[in-house]
Amino acid sequence: MIKKIYDTFILKYPFLVTLILTIFVSTLAYYSTKVEVDASAETLLLEDDKDLKFFREVNKTYDNSSFFVVTFSPKGDLLSNENLETIKNMTNDFLKVQSIEKVNSILNVPLLQSPIRPISDLVSGVDSLEIKELDKNLVKNEFLTSPLYSNALVSADFKTTALILNIKNDPKYFELLEKRNALVAKQKDKTISKDEELELKKTIIEFKNYRNFVRQNDTKEIEQIREIIKNYEPNGKIFLGGVNMIASDVIGFVKNDLVIYGFSLILIFIFILWSIFRKIRWVVIPLFICFISIVSTGGILGLFGWEVTVISSNFIALQLIITMSIVLHLIERYRELNIKYKNASQYKLVINTVLSKLEPSFFAIITTVVGFGSLILSNIEPVINLGLMMSVGISTSLFLAFITFPIIMMLIGRKEEYIKETDKSSFTQKCSFIVENYGKTIILVAILTSIFSLSGTSKLFVENSFINYFKSSTEIYKGMKEIDENLGGTSPLDVIVKFKSDDKKVEIKTQNQDEYDDFENEFKQKDDDKQYWFSQDKMDTIMAIHDYLETIPEIGKVQSLATLLKVGEIINKNERLDGITLALMYNQLPPEYKNLILSPYINIDKNEARITMRIIDSNPNLRRNELLTKINTDLREIIKNKETTYQLSNLMVLYNNMLQSLFNSQIATLGISVAILSVMFFLLFKSTKIVLIALIANVVPVSLLFGIMGWLAIPLDIMTITIAAIAMGIAVDDTIHFIHRFEEEFRVDHDYINALRRAHNGIGHAMYYTTLVIVIGFSILMLSNLVPTIYFGLLTVAIMIAVLAADLLLLPKLLLMFKPYEKLKEIKK
């Protein structure tokens, strides 16, 4: 049937097929221009995560606006007139940036202890360095000792300070986001109407367009901020940090990586192909097929609106490598037949090349799709998209390779191929020699590798440190490191404490409701309510949680109502603030100061308090999941009132949920992948023995990944955690090709040793070349600015080398040991 398709259409009308193919690729090339990059925090969250819903509610309650952090380490004394003037000028310049609403710095934050004043005076007005001249010794002492500012606004050595650039809220962005999420939720629940489905499509497009507009503005304004910083670099060491900047820089890195991968791989492919074949056509044909495969896949991504993220930014490198592998197998088979059958026509050579490689290539690609397809079972959209991208991409490569290659070969005609014995690599011959003479050593090495892998697997841990995503030479790393080490940490984490409803308060309100009729009395009632809210029980609970969190070494700055209570005790002659005083401050403190030191930490209407902290990402002992579990467990004991509830929130919780979900799904789907691969092996080879042999030959080298990561303490993160599924998918290609060729050679004389030698000297060269391409191709990932991408490249290189060794040594040894083709001998007899 396949031969008939080639005979009656593809090879009979090559020009017509070429025209159809050109139209197909050109159409997809148009859509490839619509591919977008998305490196926002949203791409790393689980949409079905209950903690995400809670996080968004918390953000609404406490008005968590975004901000940039500029760290400034000036020359000389931080409080010198010259440096204060520099901070003032920087502040004024930053305020010229359209999106910056206000800047908080040591110049304008309220100073409550310079000197200490009665609390009754504070509500009428609070001093700051920009308002009046203050005793700088007192100011320095306050910044270094005040729970409000120490290790947050200034460093412990008083050499670095932070300028907090608060970004204006963008209500339109969040309105569109909420509208989209609400409609998506209805779609998942199958309660969406037809009109709402149309509205969802419209909203998705509107949200993407507006998001892209916002990102373009953000990128421009970040560059504007960096230009401002450059102007002040002679005055000291300055770095920029913040979530918005991280997302913008990551998008830049991803786009840069895509360009680097593409051009670098092309140059490397040219060099490798010329080194192997020494003929122009064997350089041009593979590159052309790779090019149209990438363009076509890009078009499919653009057509379906699949966005490239940090996780899926490697798809070009992955697809180029797999496509090159397919084409190299075709070229090697064609050359082999060309040399063997000197008098055969070009048609015979081409059709036999295609037919002999179609079945193993088809099953090899299908198994690769299974490897990538296992990623689709993840709950994380970028990981799902990577699985879809690669599954579609390599399927496209298979389709285009098996149409384009035979057409080109028919059009250019037959050209003689010559391979001198001295030109042949002796690598595969040495592999045959090792298998025949050192079989026990091969089995011993496989056993030791398995032990190494199992022991290393027990040391694996899941971790996701954003500061370690970037090379230490990058500005983004330096800025995050400065904030992390000197200004209280990086990743935010909240504890939201929900107090029980107080019946006594309700009773008071009911009894007094009839007594207060005029506005003044109603206002007084609200004051009484606020005074009553600041009860001793609540204050003790908040203080206990706050003090506990400060004892944990992985946690940097902790801030809450307890922070104000500690400052209040200092300015209140070492006496704790009572409910009346706190209510007075809550009601009468100037809004700009209230929003800084009080409102972010309590919400009386919801009867809850918020304790915020930042995690020290650079702490080598940090294990996020263990830390969150510890905090959750310990707080149950610390909170004495068991009717008081609490919940952890913010980005650290969400990213940890994502990682744990990815880890659990990958462990589960890896088993599913092995099961599906077993079925496919059986459908292809129809032998239980061969299925077991093929699985052993793949599982042993792929499991080495976990051994290496465990022993080298490389964490499983959003990039490295997907390697096993990808490696398994790529690894089975050569296994299938070798077993398929071994069986063909065994049918010639039914001799295992002779079949082994011929298979090594035939398909072995193609396997060697394809692995060489994969190894050098993945090495390109080391040029990335993203450290997880570098790990991804290095680990994949190591696994692919192990896979080649397993396919050329362990696999043939197992075939010799178990002799799965004895039935073929019986058939011959």
Salt bridges, closest charged atoms under 4 A:
ASP7 OD2 - LYS3 NZ 2.81
GLU36 OE1 - ARG211 NH2 3.26
ASP38 OD2 - ARG211 NH1 3.22
ASP38 OD1 - ARG215 NH2 2.28
GLU42 OE1 - ARG56 NH2 3.02
GLU47 OE2 - ARG56 NH2 3.62
ASP48 OD1 - LYS188 NZ 3.14
ASP93 OD1 - LYS96 NZ 3.58
ASP127 OD2 - ARG117 NH1 3.32
ASP127 OD2 - LYS132 NZ 3.88
GLU178 OE2 - LYS60 NZ 3.23
GLU196 OE2 - LYS186 NZ 2.64
GLU199 OE2 - LYS179 NZ 2.56
GLU223 OE2 - ARG226 NH1 3.73
GLU227 OE2 - LYS230 NZ 3.64
ASP249 OD2 - ARG226 NH2 2.69
GLU307 OE2 - ARG211 NH2 2.28
GLU332 OE2 - ARG335 NH1 3.12
GLU336 OE1 - ARG333 NH1 3.59
GLU336 OE2 - ARG741 NH2 2.16
GLU359 OE1 - HIS740 NE2 3.53
GLU416 OE2 - ARG414 NE 3.55
GLU417 OE1 - LYS279 NZ 3.70
GLU417 OE2 - ARG281 NH2 2.47
GLU417 OE1 - ARG335 NE 3.17
GLU436 OE1 - ARG757 NH2 2.82
GLU463 OE2 - ARG624 NH1 2.37
GLU475 OE2 - LYS478 NZ 3.91
GLU485 OE2 - LYS481 NZ 3.12
ASP494 OD2 - ARG610 NE 3.17
ASP540 OD1 - ARG576 NH2 3.39
ASP547 OD1 - LYS566 NZ 2.78
GLU550 OE2 - HIS546 NE2 3.19
GLU550 OE1 - LYS566 NZ 3.24
GLU608 OE1 - LYS498 NZ 3.65
ASP617 OD1 - ARG624 NH2 1.99
ASP634 OD2 - LYS630 NZ 3.03
GLU643 OE1 - LYS500 NZ 3.10
ASP734 OD1 - HIS329 NE2 3.64
GLU743 OE2 - ARG747 NH2 2.76
GLU744 OE2 - HIS740 ND1 3.76
GLU745 OE2 - ARG741 NE 2.86
GLU745 OE1 - ARG758 NE 2.79
ASP749 OD1 - ARG758 NH2 3.10
GLU822 OE2 - LYS825 NZ 3.94
